[in-house]
Amino acid sequence: MLPSLGKCLTLVSERWRIGSLDIWLKIVPLVTELIESGSRFHREEDRSYCLMVIGVPNVGKSSLINALRRTYLKKGKASKVGGEPGITKAVLTKIQVCERPIIHLLDTPGVLPPRIENIETGMKLALCGTILDHLVGEDVIADYLLFSLNRLERFSYVEKYNLEEPCDDIQHVLKCIAVKLGKTKRVKAITGVGNITVQLPDYSAAAYDFIRAFRKGELGKVMLD
């Protein structure tokens, strides 16, 4: 809609503090202009607007609503947020974010295409947290993350997790991560002299930390496309 009306799209990232306050202050005037320039707008009607916020899961729709509410009304959170997809499960009640003009926003669940075109696209979506981790497998996501970092020559994980050099063996990388973080689990082993309990690296916990580090930006800025 915006490109067709000659409006430029702008990158906004709370994590990287890109364009935060400046963009928030421009959104309401831009939205007001778009609405009032529409053929169905009648100026004699009450100037209150209700808009729907849509996007892929876990992209920050609820955070956007809360940021606008905080900027214009100086009020706290009204929409629940979280670090995984599926926090918003239904279209919620109208949330006021501005007084002049009166603007309400509707928070909505994230949406994805019914069919993902290929495995590569699906893995990128999973790595970015738009698909629940357990549906793909944290070990699989971690393996794809390692592949992507090596392909792009982003080797910050080497220093972060005390590896000697870049590595393409996900099992070795996860073992190093588990050792560095002290993530172990007790496992019973059957031997010729009876059952014993041994301490093994917790690969699941290591995979979780590896993925979390990427999503929090601790491995640097990475463009997957």
GROMACS elastic network, one bead per residue, 0.5 to 0.9 nm:
[ bonds ]
;  ai    aj funct       b0    kb
    1     4     6  0.54093   500
    1     5     6  0.65551   500
    1     6     6  0.89836   500
    1     7     6  0.85603   500
    2     5     6  0.52310   500
    2     6     6  0.63662   500
    2     8     6  0.67643   500
    2     9     6  0.71428   500
    2    34     6  0.86463   500
    3     6     6  0.50312   500
    3     7     6  0.52441   500
    3     8     6  0.61577   500
    3     9     6  0.73112   500
    4     7     6  0.74035   500
    5     8     6  0.89069   500
    5    34     6  0.83868   500
    7    30     6  0.88359   500
   10    19     6  0.83030   500
   10    23     6  0.81445   500
   11    18     6  0.72206   500
   11    19     6  0.73368   500
   12    16     6  0.85403   500
   12    17     6  0.77785   500
   12    18     6  0.54260   500
   12    19     6  0.55997   500
   12    20     6  0.64334   500
   12    23     6  0.75627   500
   13    16     6  0.54373   500
   13    17     6  0.57041   500
   13    18     6  0.50747   500
   13    19     6  0.71896   500
   13    20     6  0.70808   500
   14    18     6  0.65492   500
   14    19     6  0.83319   500
   14    20     6  0.65320   500
   14    63     6  0.89413   500
   15    18     6  0.78575   500
   15   216     6  0.74901   500
   15   217     6  0.76060   500
   16   217     6  0.82035   500
   17    20     6  0.59258   500
   18    21     6  0.89896   500
   19    22     6  0.57205   500
   19    23     6  0.55679   500
   19    24     6  0.82932   500
   20    23     6  0.55382   500
   20    24     6  0.63326   500
   20    25     6  0.89232   500
   21    24     6  0.50931   500
   21    25     6  0.63036   500
   21    26     6  0.87948   500
   21    67     6  0.89606   500
   21    71     6  0.78583   500
   22    25     6  0.54307   500
   22    26     6  0.65933   500
   23    26     6  0.51074   500
   23    27     6  0.62565   500
   24    27     6  0.53924   500
   24    28     6  0.76015   500
   24    64     6  0.87567   500
   24    67     6  0.75300   500
   24    68     6  0.62118   500
   24    71     6  0.71274   500
   24    72     6  0.87560   500
   25    28     6  0.67303   500
   25    29     6  0.78132   500
   25    68     6  0.83674   500
   25    71     6  0.76888   500
   25    72     6  0.82123   500
   26    29     6  0.57474   500
   26    30     6  0.61928   500
   26    31     6  0.86858   500
   27    30     6  0.51798   500
   27    31     6  0.60406   500
   27    32     6  0.85222   500
   27    68     6  0.85777   500
   28    31     6  0.51182   500
   28    32     6  0.60269   500
   28    33     6  0.85204   500
   28    68     6  0.87301   500
   28    98     6  0.79759   500
   28   101     6  0.83902   500
   28   103     6  0.83540   500
   29    32     6  0.50970   500
   29    33     6  0.61231   500
   29    34     6  0.86660   500
   30    33     6  0.51112   500
   30    34     6  0.62296   500
   30    35     6  0.87161   500
   31    34     6  0.51004   500
   31    35     6  0.62219   500
   31    36     6  0.86106   500
   32    35     6  0.52478   500
   32    36     6  0.61086   500
   32    37     6  0.85039   500
   32    49     6  0.84156   500
   32   101     6  0.80341   500
   33    36     6  0.52636   500
   33    37     6  0.60207   500
   33    38     6  0.87278   500
   34    37     6  0.53177   500
   34    38     6  0.65463   500
   35    38     6  0.54034   500
   35    39     6  0.88293   500
   35    40     6  0.86139   500
   35    41     6  0.67739   500
   35    49     6  0.84933   500
   36    39     6  0.81330   500
   36    40     6  0.84491   500
   36    41     6  0.55979   500
   36    42     6  0.79023   500
   36    43     6  0.77788   500
   37    40     6  0.85903   500
   37    41     6  0.71393   500
   38    41     6  0.55724   500
   39    42     6  0.83930   500
   41    45     6  0.83896   500
   42    45     6  0.57425   500
   42    46     6  0.88440   500
   43    46     6  0.77546   500
   43    47     6  0.76185   500
   44    47     6  0.83106   500
   45    48     6  0.86448   500
   46    49     6  0.87575   500
   47   101     6  0.65507   500
   47   102     6  0.69185   500
   47   103     6  0.87998   500
   48   100     6  0.87826   500
   48   101     6  0.63003   500
   48   103     6  0.57864   500
   48   104     6  0.78667   500
   49   101     6  0.78527   500
   49   102     6  0.63049   500
   49   104     6  0.61527   500
   49   105     6  0.83845   500
   50    94     6  0.76141   500
   50    95     6  0.89749   500
   50    96     6  0.87901   500
   50   102     6  0.85992   500
   50   103     6  0.58607   500
   50   105     6  0.56642   500
   50   106     6  0.73851   500
   51    94     6  0.88620   500
   51   103     6  0.76006   500
   51   104     6  0.63297   500
   51   106     6  0.61719   500
   52   104     6  0.86250   500
   52   105     6  0.56187   500
   52   107     6  0.65063   500
   52   108     6  0.73253   500
   53    61     6  0.64244   500
   53    62     6  0.84526   500
   53    64     6  0.88276   500
   53    65     6  0.82413   500
   53   105     6  0.67674   500
   53   106     6  0.60607   500
   53   107     6  0.56392   500
   53   108     6  0.63846   500
   54    61     6  0.69788   500
   54   106     6  0.88510   500
   54   107     6  0.74950   500
   54   108     6  0.61288   500
   54   109     6  0.76295   500
   54   110     6  0.67908   500
   54   111     6  0.77182   500
   55    58     6  0.85466   500
   55    59     6  0.69369   500
   55    60     6  0.85184   500
   55    61     6  0.69880   500
   55   108     6  0.83335   500
   55   109     6  0.81683   500
   55   110     6  0.55543   500
   55   111     6  0.61978   500
   55   112     6  0.82122   500
   56    59     6  0.60364   500
   56    60     6  0.89124   500
   56    61     6  0.87087   500
   56    85     6  0.89233   500
   56   109     6  0.82990   500
   56   112     6  0.57691   500
   56   130     6  0.67906   500
   57    60     6  0.80264   500
   57    61     6  0.83911   500
   57    84     6  0.81588   500
   57    85     6  0.51210   500
   57    86     6  0.68483   500
   57    87     6  0.88758   500
   57    88     6  0.89485   500
   57   109     6  0.69632   500
   57   111     6  0.60689   500
   57   112     6  0.74293   500
   57   129     6  0.78323   500
   57   131     6  0.73976   500
   58    61     6  0.74968   500
   58    62     6  0.88461   500
   58    81     6  0.88729   500
   58    82     6  0.79465   500
   58    83     6  0.70335   500
   58    84     6  0.59206   500
   58    86     6  0.75226   500
   58    87     6  0.82227   500
   58   110     6  0.70088   500
   58   128     6  0.83967   500
   58   129     6  0.64616   500
   58   130     6  0.54263   500
   58   131     6  0.84901   500
   59    62     6  0.86911   500
   59    63     6  0.87531   500
   59    85     6  0.84544   500
   59   110     6  0.81455   500
   59   128     6  0.87946   500
   59   129     6  0.84913   500
   59   130     6  0.74094   500
   60    64     6  0.60332   500
   60    65     6  0.87098   500
   60    81     6  0.81010   500
   61    64     6  0.51270   500
   61    65     6  0.64923   500
   61    66     6  0.88264   500
   61    81     6  0.87697   500
   61   107     6  0.70151   500
   61   108     6  0.79324   500
   61   109     6  0.88780   500
   61   110     6  0.83369   500
   62    65     6  0.51476   500
   62    66     6  0.62791   500
   62    67     6  0.85939   500
   62    78     6  0.86172   500
   62    79     6  0.56402   500
   62    80     6  0.67148   500
   62    81     6  0.59332   500
   62    82     6  0.89638   500
   62    88     6  0.80785   500
   62   107     6  0.63782   500
   62   108     6  0.83793   500
   63    66     6  0.50862   500
   63    67     6  0.60162   500
   63    68     6  0.86203   500
   63    77     6  0.85568   500
   63    79     6  0.76603   500
   63    80     6  0.83255   500
   63    81     6  0.65125   500
   64    67     6  0.50594   500
   64    68     6  0.62228   500
   64    69     6  0.85570   500
   65    68     6  0.52857   500
   65    69     6  0.61673   500
   65    70     6  0.85696   500
   65    77     6  0.84204   500
   65    78     6  0.80313   500
   65    79     6  0.72274   500
   65    95     6  0.80499   500
   65    96     6  0.89660   500
   65    97     6  0.70892   500
   65   105     6  0.71469   500
   65   106     6  0.86726   500
   65   107     6  0.76411   500
   66    69     6  0.50262   500
   66    70     6  0.60072   500
   66    71     6  0.85288   500
   66    75     6  0.84893   500
   66    76     6  0.70965   500
   66    77     6  0.51881   500
   66    78     6  0.63198   500
   66    79     6  0.65088   500
   66    80     6  0.88781   500
   66    97     6  0.78931   500
   67    70     6  0.50346   500
   67    71     6  0.60546   500
   67    72     6  0.86293   500
   67    76     6  0.87985   500
   67    77     6  0.81658   500
   67    97     6  0.87318   500
   68    71     6  0.50435   500
   68    72     6  0.60479   500
   68    73     6  0.79588   500
   68    97     6  0.57583   500
   68    98     6  0.76401   500
   69    72     6  0.54988   500
   69    73     6  0.53592   500
   69    74     6  0.65968   500
   69    75     6  0.60832   500
   69    76     6  0.72545   500
   69    77     6  0.76086   500
   69    78     6  0.81335   500
   69    95     6  0.84736   500
   69    96     6  0.70811   500
   69    98     6  0.66739   500
   70    73     6  0.56726   500
   70    76     6  0.59609   500
   70    77     6  0.75512   500
   70    97     6  0.77870   500
   71    74     6  0.57144   500
   71    75     6  0.80073   500
   71    97     6  0.83713   500
   71    98     6  0.86831   500
   72    75     6  0.81627   500
   72    97     6  0.64866   500
   72    98     6  0.54392   500
   72    99     6  0.74912   500
   72   100     6  0.89929   500
   73    76     6  0.87440   500
   73    96     6  0.85694   500
   73    97     6  0.64333   500
   73    98     6  0.60718   500
   73    99     6  0.71457   500
   75    78     6  0.84855   500
   75    97     6  0.88604   500
   77    80     6  0.73035   500
   77    81     6  0.88855   500
   78    95     6  0.70433   500
   78    96     6  0.89933   500
   79    88     6  0.84401   500
   79    92     6  0.85407   500
   79    95     6  0.81265   500
   79   107     6  0.75097   500
   80    87     6  0.71485   500
   80    88     6  0.72822   500
   81    84     6  0.87106   500
   81    87     6  0.64986   500
   81    88     6  0.78120   500
   82    85     6  0.76909   500
   82    86     6  0.87225   500
   82    87     6  0.62262   500
   83    87     6  0.84458   500
   83   129     6  0.80228   500
   84    87     6  0.69137   500
   84   129     6  0.61855   500
   84   130     6  0.73456   500
   84   131     6  0.80939   500
   84   132     6  0.68902   500
   84   133     6  0.86091   500
   85    88     6  0.79859   500
   85   109     6  0.87364   500
   85   110     6  0.74868   500
   85   129     6  0.66566   500
   85   130     6  0.56209   500
   85   131     6  0.63619   500
   85   132     6  0.62658   500
   86    89     6  0.59192   500
   86   109     6  0.68320   500
   86   110     6  0.72168   500
   86   130     6  0.87925   500
   86   131     6  0.87465   500
   86   132     6  0.81160   500
   87   109     6  0.78031   500
   88    91     6  0.77398   500
   88    92     6  0.81219   500
   88   107     6  0.75763   500
   88   108     6  0.65010   500
   88   109     6  0.50194   500
   88   110     6  0.76403   500
   89    92     6  0.85427   500
   89   108     6  0.74686   500
   89   109     6  0.53177   500
   89   110     6  0.84226   500
   90   107     6  0.81330   500
   90   108     6  0.60567   500
   90   109     6  0.57429   500
   91    94     6  0.89759   500
   91   106     6  0.66183   500
   91   107     6  0.58205   500
   91   109     6  0.66589   500
   92    95     6  0.82820   500
   92   106     6  0.60968   500
   92   107     6  0.56477   500
   92   108     6  0.67189   500
   93   105     6  0.85170   500
   93   106     6  0.64642   500
   93   107     6  0.77820   500
   94   104     6  0.56292   500
   94   105     6  0.55950   500
   94   106     6  0.51321   500
   94   107     6  0.78134   500
   95   103     6  0.83251   500
   95   104     6  0.50915   500
   95   105     6  0.51897   500
   95   106     6  0.63820   500
   95   107     6  0.80302   500
   96    99     6  0.77837   500
   96   102     6  0.73384   500
   96   103     6  0.57970   500
   96   105     6  0.63456   500
   97   102     6  0.77747   500
   97   103     6  0.58983   500
   97   104     6  0.58909   500
   97   105     6  0.70224   500
   98   101     6  0.64019   500
   98   102     6  0.53893   500
   98   103     6  0.51758   500
   98   104     6  0.73159   500
   99   103     6  0.67913   500
  100   103     6  0.78021   500
  108   111     6  0.87588   500
  110   130     6  0.83614   500
  111   114     6  0.89028   500
  112   115     6  0.81969   500
  112   116     6  0.82592   500
  112   130     6  0.85851   500
  113   116     6  0.63262   500
  113   117     6  0.89334   500
  115   118     6  0.87488   500
  116   119     6  0.75964   500
  116   121     6  0.68874   500
  116   122     6  0.61696   500
  117   120     6  0.85431   500
  117   121     6  0.68423   500
  117   122     6  0.78068   500
  118   121     6  0.55300   500
  118   122     6  0.64028   500
  118   123     6  0.88683   500
  119   123     6  0.61241   500
  119   124     6  0.86415   500
  120   123     6  0.52045   500
  120   124     6  0.63430   500
  120   125     6  0.87561   500
  121   124     6  0.51397   500
  121   125     6  0.62833   500
  121   126     6  0.86517   500
  122   125     6  0.51485   500
  122   126     6  0.61760   500
  122   127     6  0.86024   500
  122   131     6  0.86347   500
  123   127     6  0.59938   500
  123   128     6  0.85361   500
  123   136     6  0.83697   500
  123   140     6  0.87940   500
  123   141     6  0.69594   500
  123   144     6  0.71365   500
  123   145     6  0.89397   500
  124   127     6  0.50818   500
  124   128     6  0.62216   500
  124   129     6  0.87189   500
  124   130     6  0.89547   500
  124   141     6  0.88597   500
  124   144     6  0.84809   500
  124   145     6  0.88273   500
  124   224     6  0.69829   500
  124   225     6  0.84993   500
  125   128     6  0.52018   500
  125   129     6  0.63979   500
  125   130     6  0.54353   500
  125   131     6  0.64655   500
  126   129     6  0.51238   500
  126   130     6  0.56938   500
  126   132     6  0.71297   500
  126   133     6  0.67313   500
  126   135     6  0.89327   500
  126   136     6  0.72257   500
  126   141     6  0.69198   500
  127   130     6  0.76907   500
  127   131     6  0.81317   500
  127   133     6  0.82663   500
  127   141     6  0.59862   500
  127   142     6  0.80768   500
  127   144     6  0.79269   500
  127   145     6  0.70352   500
  127   211     6  0.73268   500
  127   214     6  0.85763   500
  127   215     6  0.79991   500
  128   131     6  0.80085   500
  128   214     6  0.87034   500
  128   215     6  0.67029   500
  129   132     6  0.66155   500
  129   133     6  0.71705   500
  129   215     6  0.78882   500
  130   133     6  0.87731   500
  131   134     6  0.86256   500
  131   135     6  0.72875   500
  131   136     6  0.79082   500
  132   135     6  0.56517   500
  132   136     6  0.73549   500
  132   137     6  0.88663   500
  133   136     6  0.55966   500
  133   137     6  0.57173   500
  133   138     6  0.57597   500
  133   141     6  0.77165   500
  134   138     6  0.64293   500
  135   138     6  0.87075   500
  136   139     6  0.85628   500
  136   140     6  0.67757   500
  136   141     6  0.70533   500
  137   140     6  0.52653   500
  137   141     6  0.63174   500
  137   142     6  0.86271   500
  138   141     6  0.50268   500
  138   142     6  0.59695   500
  138   143     6  0.84805   500
  138   204     6  0.70779   500
  138   207     6  0.60231   500
  138   208     6  0.64381   500
  138   211     6  0.78698   500
  139   142     6  0.50939   500
  139   143     6  0.61553   500
  139   144     6  0.87146   500
  139   170     6  0.84850   500
  139   203     6  0.79834   500
  139   204     6  0.68706   500
  139   207     6  0.58542   500
  139   208     6  0.82374   500
  140   143     6  0.50847   500
  140   144     6  0.63225   500
  140   145     6  0.86301   500
  140   207     6  0.89191   500
  141   144     6  0.51319   500
  141   145     6  0.61217   500
  141   146     6  0.86978   500
  141   207     6  0.81438   500
  141   211     6  0.74550   500
  142   146     6  0.62311   500
  142   147     6  0.86114   500
  142   170     6  0.74863   500
  142   174     6  0.86730   500
  142   207     6  0.56172   500
  142   208     6  0.78340   500
  142   210     6  0.66631   500
  142   211     6  0.60598   500
  143   146     6  0.52185   500
  143   147     6  0.62672   500
  143   148     6  0.86855   500
  143   168     6  0.86747   500
  143   169     6  0.83373   500
  143   170     6  0.56310   500
  143   171     6  0.86564   500
  143   207     6  0.85857   500
  144   148     6  0.60905   500
  144   149     6  0.86115   500
  145   148     6  0.50845   500
  145   149     6  0.61583   500
  145   150     6  0.86121   500
  145   210     6  0.84225   500
  145   211     6  0.74202   500
  145   214     6  0.82170   500
  146   149     6  0.52094   500
  146   150     6  0.61930   500
  146   151     6  0.85109   500
  146   157     6  0.88549   500
  146   167     6  0.83131   500
  146   168     6  0.68711   500
  146   169     6  0.84658   500
  146   170     6  0.69408   500
  146   173     6  0.86553   500
  147   150     6  0.53355   500
  147   151     6  0.60662   500
  147   152     6  0.86416   500
  147   168     6  0.68099   500
  147   170     6  0.87598   500
  148   151     6  0.50843   500
  148   152     6  0.61448   500
  148   153     6  0.83994   500
  148   154     6  0.84065   500
  148   222     6  0.89984   500
  148   224     6  0.72849   500
  149   152     6  0.52400   500
  149   153     6  0.59215   500
  149   155     6  0.65720   500
  149   156     6  0.86618   500
  149   157     6  0.84878   500
  149   222     6  0.79542   500
  150   154     6  0.60484   500
  150   155     6  0.66956   500
  150   166     6  0.73921   500
  150   167     6  0.79225   500
  150   168     6  0.73928   500
  151   154     6  0.77714   500
  152   155     6  0.86045   500
  152   222     6  0.82340   500
  152   223     6  0.86842   500
  152   224     6  0.85563   500
  154   157     6  0.78595   500
  154   219     6  0.80637   500
  154   220     6  0.80156   500
  154   222     6  0.78498   500
  155   158     6  0.56563   500
  155   159     6  0.78001   500
  155   165     6  0.85334   500
  155   166     6  0.64027   500
  155   219     6  0.82555   500
  156   159     6  0.57711   500
  156   160     6  0.63412   500
  156   161     6  0.88036   500
  156   218     6  0.86011   500
  156   219     6  0.56654   500
  156   220     6  0.72268   500
  157   161     6  0.59254   500
  157   162     6  0.81262   500
  157   163     6  0.79089   500
  157   166     6  0.81561   500
  157   210     6  0.85697   500
  157   218     6  0.88205   500
  157   219     6  0.62289   500
  158   161     6  0.56816   500
  158   162     6  0.58904   500
  158   164     6  0.68754   500
  158   165     6  0.61004   500
  158   166     6  0.59744   500
  158   167     6  0.83027   500
  158   173     6  0.89377   500
  159   162     6  0.50676   500
  159   163     6  0.63239   500
  159   164     6  0.81074   500
  159   165     6  0.85265   500
  160   163     6  0.79155   500
  160   177     6  0.89894   500
  160   218     6  0.87437   500
  160   219     6  0.81136   500
  161   173     6  0.83082   500
  161   176     6  0.67012   500
  161   177     6  0.56273   500
  161   180     6  0.65183   500
  161   181     6  0.86382   500
  162   165     6  0.87909   500
  162   176     6  0.73727   500
  162   177     6  0.80813   500
  162   180     6  0.74096   500
  163   166     6  0.72836   500
  163   167     6  0.83068   500
  163   173     6  0.76637   500
  163   176     6  0.69043   500
  163   177     6  0.87004   500
  164   167     6  0.87613   500
  167   170     6  0.77173   500
  167   172     6  0.79107   500
  167   173     6  0.70698   500
  168   171     6  0.89891   500
  168   172     6  0.84691   500
  168   173     6  0.80516   500
  169   172     6  0.54629   500
  169   173     6  0.63838   500
  169   174     6  0.87680   500
  170   174     6  0.59963   500
  170   175     6  0.84237   500
  171   174     6  0.51862   500
  171   175     6  0.61002   500
  171   176     6  0.86838   500
  171   203     6  0.78281   500
  172   175     6  0.50654   500
  172   176     6  0.62902   500
  172   177     6  0.86779   500
  173   176     6  0.51625   500
  173   177     6  0.62378   500
  173   178     6  0.86571   500
  173   206     6  0.88002   500
  174   178     6  0.60584   500
  174   179     6  0.85370   500
  174   201     6  0.83808   500
  174   202     6  0.83912   500
  174   203     6  0.57798   500
  174   204     6  0.84149   500
  174   205     6  0.87859   500
  174   206     6  0.54272   500
  174   207     6  0.62810   500
  174   210     6  0.80493   500
  175   178     6  0.50986   500
  175   179     6  0.61675   500
  175   180     6  0.86152   500
  175   201     6  0.60847   500
  175   202     6  0.77867   500
  175   203     6  0.65586   500
  175   206     6  0.74273   500
  176   179     6  0.51141   500
  176   180     6  0.61203   500
  176   181     6  0.85898   500
  176   201     6  0.87711   500
  176   206     6  0.85250   500
  177   180     6  0.51508   500
  177   181     6  0.61270   500
  177   182     6  0.83200   500
  177   183     6  0.81370   500
  177   201     6  0.89294   500
  177   203     6  0.84504   500
  177   205     6  0.89897   500
  177   206     6  0.55828   500
  177   207     6  0.82614   500
  177   209     6  0.81507   500
  177   210     6  0.77951   500
  178   181     6  0.52297   500
  178   182     6  0.57180   500
  178   184     6  0.67905   500
  178   201     6  0.56127   500
  178   202     6  0.60540   500
  178   203     6  0.66332   500
  178   204     6  0.89902   500
  178   205     6  0.72629   500
  178   206     6  0.51152   500
  178   207     6  0.87031   500
  179   182     6  0.50432   500
  179   183     6  0.63800   500
  179   184     6  0.77678   500
  179   201     6  0.67895   500
  179   202     6  0.88000   500
  179   206     6  0.88686   500
  180   183     6  0.78341   500
  181   184     6  0.88699   500
  181   206     6  0.79966   500
  182   201     6  0.82026   500
  182   202     6  0.88260   500
  183   200     6  0.86881   500
  183   201     6  0.61495   500
  183   202     6  0.54249   500
  183   203     6  0.81513   500
  183   205     6  0.66805   500
  183   206     6  0.71054   500
  184   199     6  0.62192   500
  184   200     6  0.54271   500
  184   203     6  0.82422   500
  184   205     6  0.84921   500
  185   198     6  0.82293   500
  185   199     6  0.56256   500
  185   200     6  0.55178   500
  185   201     6  0.63525   500
  185   202     6  0.56147   500
  186   197     6  0.62816   500
  186   198     6  0.56110   500
  186   200     6  0.64326   500
  186   201     6  0.89461   500
  187   196     6  0.83508   500
  187   197     6  0.54948   500
  187   198     6  0.53831   500
  187   199     6  0.63353   500
  187   200     6  0.70127   500
  188   195     6  0.65511   500
  188   196     6  0.56587   500
  188   198     6  0.63032   500
  188   199     6  0.89146   500
  189   194     6  0.84762   500
  189   195     6  0.56152   500
  189   196     6  0.53353   500
  189   197     6  0.60153   500
  189   198     6  0.69632   500
  190   193     6  0.81303   500
  190   194     6  0.60044   500
  190   196     6  0.64905   500
  190   197     6  0.88124   500
  191   194     6  0.52248   500
  191   195     6  0.59028   500
  191   196     6  0.72418   500
  192   195     6  0.82674   500
  193   196     6  0.86848   500
  200   203     6  0.87399   500
  201   204     6  0.88811   500
  201   205     6  0.88266   500
  201   206     6  0.83529   500
  202   205     6  0.55089   500
  202   206     6  0.63347   500
  202   207     6  0.87835   500
  203   207     6  0.60643   500
  203   208     6  0.85657   500
  204   207     6  0.51314   500
  204   208     6  0.62280   500
  204   209     6  0.87408   500
  205   208     6  0.50703   500
  205   209     6  0.62984   500
  205   210     6  0.86822   500
  206   209     6  0.51739   500
  206   210     6  0.61817   500
  206   211     6  0.87039   500
  207   210     6  0.50770   500
  207   211     6  0.62248   500
  207   212     6  0.84949   500
  208   211     6  0.53085   500
  208   212     6  0.60303   500
  208   213     6  0.85631   500
  209   213     6  0.59795   500
  209   214     6  0.86362   500
  210   213     6  0.52523   500
  210   214     6  0.65382   500
  210   215     6  0.89324   500
  211   214     6  0.52250   500
  211   215     6  0.63566   500
  211   216     6  0.87281   500
  212   215     6  0.51250   500
  212   216     6  0.61055   500
  212   217     6  0.86097   500
  212   218     6  0.85418   500
  213   216     6  0.52401   500
  213   217     6  0.62830   500
  213   218     6  0.50412   500
  213   219     6  0.62577   500
  214   217     6  0.52505   500
  214   218     6  0.58359   500
  214   219     6  0.53131   500
  214   220     6  0.75491   500
  214   221     6  0.87333   500
  214   222     6  0.85530   500
  215   218     6  0.75950   500
  215   219     6  0.83926   500
  216   219     6  0.80337   500
  216   220     6  0.89482   500
  217   220     6  0.52568   500
  217   221     6  0.63663   500
  217   222     6  0.84397   500
  218   221     6  0.84163   500
  219   222     6  0.79905   500
